[in-house]
Amino acid sequence: MNPARQARRGWKRWQKALLGSLIWIALTIGTAIVHTSVFSAGKLTEAQDEEISERYGMACGAGLVGILALVFLRRTRNG
C-alpha cells in the first residue's frame, strides 16, 4: 500500500477517535450536571454528590477506552 495512503488512513482514525471522545465527554458531563443539579437539587449530601460524580467520571473513562478500542483495534476491510 502507498505510504501516503497509510498516513491518511492513520490520520482519519485519529480524527474519528478525537470526535468520538469529545462527544462522549460532553454527553457524560452534561448528564452528570443534569443529574446532580436538576433532578437531585437540594436532595443530596456532599458524600452522595461526590459518589455520583465519581461514578460519572468512571463511566467517562471507560467510555473513552471503549471508543479508542473501537477506532484503533477494529479490522479494516482491505487489510
WOSULSUL-V196485 format. One record per backbone hydrogen bond with DSSP energy under -1.0 kcal/mol. CO is the residue of the C=O (numbers start at 1). NH is the residue of the N-H. Records with the same first field share a line. If there is no record, write none. Layout:
BEGIN
CO=NH + NH
END
This chain:
BEGIN
2=6
3=7
4=8
5=9
6=10
7=11
8=12
9=13
10=14
11=15
12=16
13=17
14=18
15=19
16=20
17=21
18=22
19=23
20=24
21=25
22=26
23=27
24=28
25=29
26=30
27=31
28=32
29=33
30=34
31=35
32=36
33=37
34=38 + 39
35=40
40=43
45=49
46=50
47=51
48=52
49=53
50=54
51=55
52=56
53=57
54=58
55=59
56=60
57=61
58=62
59=63
60=64
61=65
62=66
63=67
64=68
65=69
66=70
67=71
68=72
69=73
END
